[in-house]
Amino acid sequence: MSLVPLGFQYLVGTLIVLAALAVVAALWASQRRMIVVSALLATPHALSALLVVPYYWKPPSILMIGIALEDVLFMMGVGGWAWVYAVLIVHNRIVVSFEAGQMARRYLWMLLACGAVGAAIAQLPGSQRIYAILAFMAVVPVIVVLWRLELWPMAAFGGIFGAVSYTVTMTAGSMIWPDFMGLWRAENLWGPTIAGVPIEELVWGALYGPSWALAMAFVVDARVADGGTDRNLRSRAHSKTPGR
């Protein structure tokens, strides 16, 4: 029997994810700003819960505001971690622009695109929506890498590190809270599980990281500096950063 009541497990797990992210952001000064930005801008993805609850899973919540409070906190956490994983290898060469007007325009276009895709997915039977969401997340990093090929390490390593981390996290959750995985709708799943975790959930974890990190790379016009171009790119980024 779990020490944490079922209705609070989603909240507790999410707060642990956010706490760990806060520690990383506090210690990683060079990426702190992007981690925070990535986390905050990811919160609208909580609206995707409207597409998959209760067809894919049915988590209890301490507060429902159309969507669960925990959904908002969860997306904030995984949104920040997505950036962490994507830049682990290239963090010393990643260059971004915080030019407010450009960021706002690109973020708005991204939200409109997500909204249009979400509206289309909403027309599907509830049991099929999670698979459409997974397909969409698989396409996003491909599109961004085709736009800027140098970002491929963010997609590749974001997927690898995100998959490993999410698998470990969910497996630990399954071991600590055995009844937590009962929140998934078994009749609407493929069936296979790994350590008690639905394989769809692990695929989601592997795809969300690179898809959101690459979407953020688009929003902040990210580039991966290489050799002699490093100084020019960093000068360009500094010139576009407010207050510099």
N, C-alpha and C positions, 0 to 999 in steps of 0.2 A: 504494500500500500504506500502510495506516494505521500511525502510530508506536505506537499503543496496541493491544495484542493484542485480538482480538475478545472474549475472555472478560472483559476488564476495561473495555470501552467503556461498558457500562451503569453500572458503579460510578463511573468517572471523570466521566461526564456528570452523574450525580446529585450527586456531590460538588461539582461546579462550581455547580450550581443552589443547593445548600445554602450554599456560600461566599458567593455573591451575596446570598442572603437574609440571612445573618449581617451583611453590611455594611450593608444597608438597615436592619435592626433596630437596629444599633449607632448609626446616624446619626439615626433617626427616633424620638426619645425618647417622644413622645406616643403612638405606636402600638406601641412595643417590646413591651410586655406582651401585647397582643392578638396580635401576630405570633407570639410564642413559644407562647402558649396554642393558637392556631389550628394551628400546626405540630405540636405534641405530640399534640393531640386527634385529628389526622387520621391518625395512624399505624395505627389498626385497619383503615383502608381497604385496607391492604396485603393483607388476607385476600381481597380481590376477585380477586387473582391466581389463587386456587384455581378461580375460575370460567372464566378466559380462557386459562390456560396448560394445554396447548399449542395450544388451538383457535384463538386469535386471534393470539398470538405466542409465541415460544419463546426468551426471552432467556437467555444463559448467566449463571451466577452464581458468585461465589467462595465462597459459603456458602449452603447450602440448610437452612432450619430449618422445613421444611414449606412455607414461602414463602421467597423469596429475601431475603437481607439488603438487597439493592439496592431491593426493593419497599418495604421499611419506610422506608429513607432517602428514596426518591423521593416517597412520600406525605407525609412530613414536609416536604419542600421545597415541593411544590405546594400543600400545605395552608397553609403560611405565606404563599406568594405570593398565594393566593386572597384572603386578607384585605387584603393590600397593594393589589391591583387594585380590590377592591370599595370601598375607602374613599378612594381617591386624590382623588375630587372632594368628598366629604363629610367628610373626616377632621376638619375643624375644627368639625363639628356633630354628630359621632357620639358617643353617650353609651351606656355599657355598665355593667352591674352585675356585680361579682365576688363576689356573695353565694354562699358555697360550697355551701350546701344546695340552693339553687335551681339552680345550675349542675350539680351532681351529678345531681339528679333529671331535668333536661331532657336532659342528655347520655346518661343511662341510657335514657330513652325513645327518644332518637334511635338509639342503638346497637341497641336491640331492634327498632325499625322497619327499620333497615338489615339486620339479621340475618334478619328475616322475609322481606323482599324478596329477599335473597340466596338464601335457601332455596328460594323459588319459582323464581327464575331458574335455579338448579341443576337443576331438573327439565326444562329446555329442552335441545334438542340443543346440543352445544358450539358449533357454528358460528353459532348464533343468539343466544348469550348476550350478546355485546357490544352488540347492538342493543337488547336489553332493558335493559341497564345505561345506555345512552345515553338511552333513553326515561325511565327513572327519574330520571336527573340533570336532565332537562328539566322534569320535573314539580315537583321540590323547590322551586326558587325561586318558582314560580307559587303554590304553597301558602303559602309564608311571606309573600309580598307580599300575598296575599289576607288573611292574618292581620293584617298591619301594612303598610298601603299606603305609608306614608312611606319604606319601605325599598327602593322600586323603583329609586332610583339605584344602590344597591349591586348589584342584579341586572343592570341595564342596563350599567353601566360595568365591572362585574366580568366580564361576558361579553365586552365589546368589548376591553378591555385584556388579558384572559386569552387571547382568541383570537389577537390580534396577537402577543403575547409568545410563546405556545406555537408558533405558526407559524414565527416567526423562529428560535426555539430549535431546533425539529426540522429546519428547513431547513438551518440551520448544521451541525447534527449529521450530516445526510445528505451535506453537502459535505465535511466533515472526515473522516467515516468512511463511505465509499461502501458498504461491505458491511453497515453497521448495519441498513439497511432490509430486508435479506434475512432478518431475524429474524421478520418478519411472515408469517403463513400466507396466501399470495396466494390460494389456492383458497377461502378463507373470507371474503374481502374483497369489497366492492362492485366494486372494480377501479380506479376513478379515483385518481390520485395528483396531488399538487401539489409540484413540485420534488423528486419522488422520495419524498414522504411520503404514506402511505395517508390518504385523506380521512377515514376513521373516526377516525384518531388526532387529526386537527385538530378534528373535531367534539367529540371527548372533551375536548380542551384548552379549547374554547370553553364547554363545559357544566360542567366540573368546578369552575372558578373561582366562578361565581355560585351553584352548588348548595351547595358547601361553605361559602362566605362567608355565605350566607343561613341555612344550618343553624347556623353559629356565632352568627349574629345572634339566632337563637332561644335558643340555649344561654345567652348572656350578656344576654338581654332587651334587645337593642340598640334604640335609638331615634335618629331624626335630629331634632335640635333645630331649631326654626324660629322666628326672631324672638324674640318676647316669652317664648316657652316655654323658651328656652335656659337661663336661670338656674335655673328650677325643676327642669328635668330634670337639670342638672348637680349640683344640691344633692341630688336623689334618688339619683343614682349614687354620690356621695361618701358618703352615709349608709349605703349598703349595702356599701361596700368595707371589708374587714377592715383593722384598724389605723388607721382614720380616725376 
